[in-house]
Amino acid sequence: MAKLKEVCRHIRSKNAGPFWVTVDLFFDGAEQYRRYRNSDVLAAKTFATLYGTDPTFIKRFSIDRLNTIKISFVRPSAQGGVVERDMHSGQQYVRLLELELD
């Protein structure tokens, strides 16, 4: 099985406002993108489990012309709150690197 870090040329996470995080998966070419864009592993359920958020509040966008998938989800706590550990969400992508795709 391929790992997400092996099929993407770039994976990033970023702040999408005080209540949301966005993860961008830039696949390494159209072939890799087409192969994995509809993978169940990249579904809301996986992100809900990894990030402790409600799957009904996860948004997923496939951007065919860029071979990219964008996934946005509600933060478990508001940006800048008492339990905040990554204010800009720049480290959230790390949990995805070893994710095994089907």
HELIX and SHEET records of a PDB file:
HELIX    1   1 LEU A    4  VAL A    7  1                                   4    
HELIX    2   2 ALA A   30  TYR A   36  1                                   7    
HELIX    3   3 ASP A   40  LEU A   42  5                                   3    
HELIX    4   4 ALA A   44  TYR A   51  1                                   8    
HELIX    5   5 PRO A   55  PHE A   57  5                                   3    
HELIX    6   6 ASP A   64  LEU A   66  5                                   3    
HELIX    7   7 GLN A   92  LEU A   96  5                                   5    
SHEET    1   A 4 CYS A   8  ASN A  15  0                                        
SHEET    2   A 4 TRP A  20  PHE A  27 -1                                        
SHEET    3   A 4 THR A  68  VAL A  74 -1                                        
SHEET    4   A 4 ILE A  58  ILE A  63 -1                                        
END                                                                             
